[in-house]
Amino acid sequence: MTAIATKLVDEFRQLEPSQQPRVCHEILRLAPLSGYGPLTDDELTVLADQTFVLLDQEDAHAQSR
């Protein structure tokens, strides 16, 4: 990842948990997915939900260390 991307991720992690899904949704909406066309709101919601499940699992694993 570039330094800018790393900073973005670090800043994202500092957001209030209630703000993270909305920011994630917006980033996913803006991300270019060549060959796939724009994602629907439902698709973005599923992707955001999956992202947060993975982040929760990562946090749980980190806390158990």
Backbone atoms as SQL, in Angstrom:
CREATE TABLE atoms (id INTEGER PRIMARY KEY, chain TEXT, resi INTEGER, resn TEXT, atom TEXT, x REAL, y REAL, z REAL);
INSERT INTO atoms VALUES
  (1, 'A', 1, 'MET', 'N', 0.835, -1.175, 0.000),
  (2, 'A', 1, 'MET', 'CA', 0.000, 0.000, 0.000),
  (3, 'A', 1, 'MET', 'C', 0.879, 1.237, 0.000),
  (4, 'A', 2, 'THR', 'N', 0.394, 2.263, -0.615),
  (5, 'A', 2, 'THR', 'CA', 1.135, 3.529, -0.610),
  (6, 'A', 2, 'THR', 'C', 1.007, 4.187, 0.767),
  (7, 'A', 3, 'ALA', 'N', 1.832, 5.178, 0.999),
  (8, 'A', 3, 'ALA', 'CA', 1.776, 5.916, 2.258),
  (9, 'A', 3, 'ALA', 'C', 0.417, 6.600, 2.422),
  (10, 'A', 4, 'ILE', 'N', -0.129, 7.113, 1.333),
  (11, 'A', 4, 'ILE', 'CA', -1.437, 7.778, 1.392),
  (12, 'A', 4, 'ILE', 'C', -2.524, 6.781, 1.767),
  (13, 'A', 5, 'ALA', 'N', -2.488, 5.589, 1.166),
  (14, 'A', 5, 'ALA', 'CA', -3.486, 4.560, 1.469),
  (15, 'A', 5, 'ALA', 'C', -3.362, 4.112, 2.921),
  (16, 'A', 6, 'THR', 'N', -2.144, 3.950, 3.404),
  (17, 'A', 6, 'THR', 'CA', -1.925, 3.554, 4.795),
  (18, 'A', 6, 'THR', 'C', -2.475, 4.602, 5.747),
  (19, 'A', 7, 'LYS', 'N', -2.242, 5.862, 5.423),
  (20, 'A', 7, 'LYS', 'CA', -2.765, 6.959, 6.255),
  (21, 'A', 7, 'LYS', 'C', -4.288, 6.953, 6.237),
  (22, 'A', 8, 'LEU', 'N', -4.882, 6.713, 5.078),
  (23, 'A', 8, 'LEU', 'CA', -6.338, 6.656, 4.973),
  (24, 'A', 8, 'LEU', 'C', -6.905, 5.550, 5.862),
  (25, 'A', 9, 'VAL', 'N', -6.289, 4.387, 5.825),
  (26, 'A', 9, 'VAL', 'CA', -6.742, 3.265, 6.653),
  (27, 'A', 9, 'VAL', 'C', -6.580, 3.610, 8.136),
  (28, 'A', 10, 'ASP', 'N', -5.463, 4.201, 8.499),
  (29, 'A', 10, 'ASP', 'CA', -5.239, 4.586, 9.892),
  (30, 'A', 10, 'ASP', 'C', -6.288, 5.605, 10.356),
  (31, 'A', 11, 'GLU', 'N', -6.566, 6.576, 9.513),
  (32, 'A', 11, 'GLU', 'CA', -7.582, 7.583, 9.844),
  (33, 'A', 11, 'GLU', 'C', -8.963, 6.942, 9.958),
  (34, 'A', 12, 'PHE', 'N', -9.257, 6.003, 9.065),
  (35, 'A', 12, 'PHE', 'CA', -10.543, 5.306, 9.092),
  (36, 'A', 12, 'PHE', 'C', -10.726, 4.588, 10.425),
  (37, 'A', 13, 'ARG', 'N', -9.686, 3.937, 10.897),
  (38, 'A', 13, 'ARG', 'CA', -9.763, 3.195, 12.162),
  (39, 'A', 13, 'ARG', 'C', -9.997, 4.112, 13.351),
  (40, 'A', 14, 'GLN', 'N', -9.665, 5.384, 13.220),
  (41, 'A', 14, 'GLN', 'CA', -9.858, 6.341, 14.307),
  (42, 'A', 14, 'GLN', 'C', -11.262, 6.942, 14.321),
  (43, 'A', 15, 'LEU', 'N', -12.038, 6.699, 13.291),
  (44, 'A', 15, 'LEU', 'CA', -13.410, 7.206, 13.247),
  (45, 'A', 15, 'LEU', 'C', -14.255, 6.531, 14.320),
  (46, 'A', 16, 'GLU', 'N', -15.318, 7.209, 14.711),
  (47, 'A', 16, 'GLU', 'CA', -16.299, 6.595, 15.604),
  (48, 'A', 16, 'GLU', 'C', -16.887, 5.389, 14.880),
  (49, 'A', 17, 'PRO', 'N', -17.130, 4.299, 15.585),
  (50, 'A', 17, 'PRO', 'CA', -17.698, 3.109, 14.940),
  (51, 'A', 17, 'PRO', 'C', -18.992, 3.398, 14.171),
  (52, 'A', 18, 'SER', 'N', -19.770, 4.338, 14.642),
  (53, 'A', 18, 'SER', 'CA', -21.020, 4.670, 13.944),
  (54, 'A', 18, 'SER', 'C', -20.777, 5.353, 12.602),
  (55, 'A', 19, 'GLN', 'N', -19.600, 5.961, 12.411),
  (56, 'A', 19, 'GLN', 'CA', -19.276, 6.638, 11.152),
  (57, 'A', 19, 'GLN', 'C', -18.629, 5.704, 10.132),
  (58, 'A', 20, 'GLN', 'N', -18.007, 4.637, 10.600),
  (59, 'A', 20, 'GLN', 'CA', -17.242, 3.774, 9.714),
  (60, 'A', 20, 'GLN', 'C', -18.069, 3.154, 8.583),
  (61, 'A', 21, 'PRO', 'N', -19.270, 2.615, 8.841),
  (62, 'A', 21, 'PRO', 'CA', -20.014, 2.018, 7.722),
  (63, 'A', 21, 'PRO', 'C', -20.334, 3.016, 6.609),
  (64, 'A', 22, 'ARG', 'N', -20.684, 4.230, 6.972),
  (65, 'A', 22, 'ARG', 'CA', -21.014, 5.235, 5.952),
  (66, 'A', 22, 'ARG', 'C', -19.785, 5.610, 5.120),
  (67, 'A', 23, 'VAL', 'N', -18.650, 5.761, 5.782),
  (68, 'A', 23, 'VAL', 'CA', -17.406, 6.083, 5.072),
  (69, 'A', 23, 'VAL', 'C', -17.004, 4.916, 4.175),
  (70, 'A', 24, 'CYS', 'N', -17.104, 3.712, 4.708),
  (71, 'A', 24, 'CYS', 'CA', -16.771, 2.523, 3.921),
  (72, 'A', 24, 'CYS', 'C', -17.664, 2.435, 2.684),
  (73, 'A', 25, 'HIS', 'N', -18.939, 2.679, 2.870),
  (74, 'A', 25, 'HIS', 'CA', -19.894, 2.652, 1.761),
  (75, 'A', 25, 'HIS', 'C', -19.482, 3.646, 0.675),
  (76, 'A', 26, 'GLU', 'N', -19.099, 4.837, 1.093),
  (77, 'A', 26, 'GLU', 'CA', -18.711, 5.870, 0.128),
  (78, 'A', 26, 'GLU', 'C', -17.417, 5.501, -0.598),
  (79, 'A', 27, 'ILE', 'N', -16.445, 4.954, 0.116),
  (80, 'A', 27, 'ILE', 'CA', -15.194, 4.547, -0.526),
  (81, 'A', 27, 'ILE', 'C', -15.463, 3.445, -1.547),
  (82, 'A', 28, 'LEU', 'N', -16.273, 2.468, -1.161),
  (83, 'A', 28, 'LEU', 'CA', -16.606, 1.384, -2.092),
  (84, 'A', 28, 'LEU', 'C', -17.352, 1.917, -3.316),
  (85, 'A', 29, 'ARG', 'N', -18.202, 2.915, -3.109),
  (86, 'A', 29, 'ARG', 'CA', -18.943, 3.498, -4.221),
  (87, 'A', 29, 'ARG', 'C', -18.004, 4.186, -5.208),
  (88, 'A', 30, 'LEU', 'N', -16.952, 4.791, -4.691),
  (89, 'A', 30, 'LEU', 'CA', -16.020, 5.537, -5.529),
  (90, 'A', 30, 'LEU', 'C', -14.960, 4.661, -6.186),
  (91, 'A', 31, 'ALA', 'N', -14.731, 3.482, -5.633),
  (92, 'A', 31, 'ALA', 'CA', -13.659, 2.621, -6.134),
  (93, 'A', 31, 'ALA', 'C', -13.968, 2.138, -7.551),
  (94, 'A', 32, 'PRO', 'N', -13.016, 2.320, -8.471),
  (95, 'A', 32, 'PRO', 'CA', -13.235, 1.850, -9.843),
  (96, 'A', 32, 'PRO', 'C', -13.139, 0.325, -9.920),
  (97, 'A', 33, 'LEU', 'N', -14.145, -0.270, -10.476),
  (98, 'A', 33, 'LEU', 'CA', -14.161, -1.717, -10.674),
  (99, 'A', 33, 'LEU', 'C', -14.322, -1.969, -12.166),
  (100, 'A', 34, 'SER', 'N', -13.213, -1.935, -12.876),
  (101, 'A', 34, 'SER', 'CA', -13.258, -2.063, -14.328),
  (102, 'A', 34, 'SER', 'C', -13.926, -3.362, -14.740),
  (103, 'A', 35, 'GLY', 'N', -14.816, -3.241, -15.710),
  (104, 'A', 35, 'GLY', 'CA', -15.494, -4.407, -16.252),
  (105, 'A', 35, 'GLY', 'C', -16.752, -4.804, -15.504),
  (106, 'A', 36, 'TYR', 'N', -17.038, -4.140, -14.379),
  (107, 'A', 36, 'TYR', 'CA', -18.193, -4.539, -13.593),
  (108, 'A', 36, 'TYR', 'C', -19.305, -3.500, -13.558),
  (109, 'A', 37, 'GLY', 'N', -19.024, -2.290, -13.917),
  (110, 'A', 37, 'GLY', 'CA', -20.037, -1.247, -13.850),
  (111, 'A', 37, 'GLY', 'C', -20.271, -0.817, -12.411),
  (112, 'A', 38, 'PRO', 'N', -21.146, 0.156, -12.219),
  (113, 'A', 38, 'PRO', 'CA', -21.387, 0.652, -10.867),
  (114, 'A', 38, 'PRO', 'C', -22.114, -0.385, -10.007),
  (115, 'A', 39, 'LEU', 'N', -21.786, -0.387, -8.727),
  (116, 'A', 39, 'LEU', 'CA', -22.448, -1.285, -7.795),
  (117, 'A', 39, 'LEU', 'C', -23.743, -0.660, -7.299),
  (118, 'A', 40, 'THR', 'N', -24.707, -1.508, -7.012),
  (119, 'A', 40, 'THR', 'CA', -25.970, -1.025, -6.447),
  (120, 'A', 40, 'THR', 'C', -25.776, -0.751, -4.961),
  (121, 'A', 41, 'ASP', 'N', -26.718, -0.037, -4.368),
  (122, 'A', 41, 'ASP', 'CA', -26.647, 0.214, -2.937),
  (123, 'A', 41, 'ASP', 'C', -26.677, -1.093, -2.153),
  (124, 'A', 42, 'ASP', 'N', -27.472, -2.042, -2.590),
  (125, 'A', 42, 'ASP', 'CA', -27.543, -3.335, -1.909),
  (126, 'A', 42, 'ASP', 'C', -26.195, -4.062, -1.961),
  (127, 'A', 43, 'GLU', 'N', -25.538, -4.039, -3.113),
  (128, 'A', 43, 'GLU', 'CA', -24.224, -4.674, -3.242),
  (129, 'A', 43, 'GLU', 'C', -23.198, -3.989, -2.344),
  (130, 'A', 44, 'LEU', 'N', -23.259, -2.653, -2.294),
  (131, 'A', 44, 'LEU', 'CA', -22.336, -1.913, -1.438),
  (132, 'A', 44, 'LEU', 'C', -22.583, -2.221, 0.036),
  (133, 'A', 45, 'THR', 'N', -23.847, -2.362, 0.408),
  (134, 'A', 45, 'THR', 'CA', -24.182, -2.682, 1.791),
  (135, 'A', 45, 'THR', 'C', -23.634, -4.046, 2.173),
  (136, 'A', 46, 'VAL', 'N', -23.779, -5.023, 1.289),
  (137, 'A', 46, 'VAL', 'CA', -23.245, -6.362, 1.550),
  (138, 'A', 46, 'VAL', 'C', -21.723, -6.303, 1.692),
  (139, 'A', 47, 'LEU', 'N', -21.057, -5.582, 0.801),
  (140, 'A', 47, 'LEU', 'CA', -19.600, -5.463, 0.880),
  (141, 'A', 47, 'LEU', 'C', -19.169, -4.784, 2.174),
  (142, 'A', 48, 'ALA', 'N', -19.872, -3.729, 2.563),
  (143, 'A', 48, 'ALA', 'CA', -19.536, -3.038, 3.807),
  (144, 'A', 48, 'ALA', 'C', -19.746, -3.967, 5.001),
  (145, 'A', 49, 'ASP', 'N', -20.855, -4.706, 5.011),
  (146, 'A', 49, 'ASP', 'CA', -21.115, -5.651, 6.103),
  (147, 'A', 49, 'ASP', 'C', -20.008, -6.698, 6.194),
  (148, 'A', 50, 'GLN', 'N', -19.612, -7.233, 5.055),
  (149, 'A', 50, 'GLN', 'CA', -18.552, -8.243, 5.042),
  (150, 'A', 50, 'GLN', 'C', -17.236, -7.652, 5.540),
  (151, 'A', 51, 'THR', 'N', -16.966, -6.425, 5.155),
  (152, 'A', 51, 'THR', 'CA', -15.748, -5.752, 5.596),
  (153, 'A', 51, 'THR', 'C', -15.725, -5.621, 7.111),
  (154, 'A', 52, 'PHE', 'N', -16.862, -5.235, 7.698),
  (155, 'A', 52, 'PHE', 'CA', -16.900, -5.042, 9.143),
  (156, 'A', 52, 'PHE', 'C', -16.848, -6.358, 9.906),
  (157, 'A', 53, 'VAL', 'N', -17.373, -7.418, 9.343),
  (158, 'A', 53, 'VAL', 'CA', -17.232, -8.733, 9.966),
  (159, 'A', 53, 'VAL', 'C', -15.750, -9.106, 10.023),
  (160, 'A', 54, 'LEU', 'N', -15.049, -8.884, 8.921),
  (161, 'A', 54, 'LEU', 'CA', -13.617, -9.195, 8.885),
  (162, 'A', 54, 'LEU', 'C', -12.827, -8.321, 9.866),
  (163, 'A', 55, 'LEU', 'N', -13.176, -7.048, 9.946),
  (164, 'A', 55, 'LEU', 'CA', -12.491, -6.158, 10.888),
  (165, 'A', 55, 'LEU', 'C', -12.763, -6.583, 12.331),
  (166, 'A', 56, 'ASP', 'N', -14.007, -6.976, 12.637),
  (167, 'A', 56, 'ASP', 'CA', -14.334, -7.456, 13.975),
  (168, 'A', 56, 'ASP', 'C', -13.541, -8.714, 14.313),
  (169, 'A', 57, 'GLN', 'N', -13.425, -9.621, 13.341),
  (170, 'A', 57, 'GLN', 'CA', -12.655, -10.839, 13.567),
  (171, 'A', 57, 'GLN', 'C', -11.185, -10.510, 13.812),
  (172, 'A', 58, 'GLU', 'N', -10.674, -9.569, 13.037),
  (173, 'A', 58, 'GLU', 'CA', -9.268, -9.153, 13.206),
  (174, 'A', 58, 'GLU', 'C', -9.059, -8.533, 14.590),
  (175, 'A', 59, 'ASP', 'N', -9.991, -7.693, 15.021),
  (176, 'A', 59, 'ASP', 'CA', -9.887, -7.080, 16.351),
  (177, 'A', 59, 'ASP', 'C', -9.963, -8.140, 17.440),
  (178, 'A', 60, 'ALA', 'N', -10.865, -9.088, 17.318),
  (179, 'A', 60, 'ALA', 'CA', -11.020, -10.142, 18.313),
  (180, 'A', 60, 'ALA', 'C', -9.742, -10.997, 18.401),
  (181, 'A', 61, 'HIS', 'N', -9.166, -11.268, 17.250),
  (182, 'A', 61, 'HIS', 'CA', -7.928, -12.055, 17.233),
  (183, 'A', 61, 'HIS', 'C', -6.784, -11.269, 17.865),
  (184, 'A', 62, 'ALA', 'N', -6.719, -9.971, 17.600),
  (185, 'A', 62, 'ALA', 'CA', -5.646, -9.143, 18.143),
  (186, 'A', 62, 'ALA', 'C', -5.778, -9.030, 19.666),
  (187, 'A', 63, 'GLN', 'N', -7.009, -8.960, 20.183),
  (188, 'A', 63, 'GLN', 'CA', -7.223, -8.824, 21.614),
  (189, 'A', 63, 'GLN', 'C', -6.881, -10.107, 22.358),
  (190, 'A', 64, 'SER', 'N', -7.002, -11.253, 21.682),
  (191, 'A', 64, 'SER', 'CA', -6.732, -12.520, 22.353),
  (192, 'A', 64, 'SER', 'C', -5.242, -12.830, 22.430),
  (193, 'A', 65, 'ARG', 'N', -4.417, -12.030, 21.809),
  (194, 'A', 65, 'ARG', 'CA', -2.969, -12.260, 21.831),
  (195, 'A', 65, 'ARG', 'C', -2.361, -11.779, 23.116);
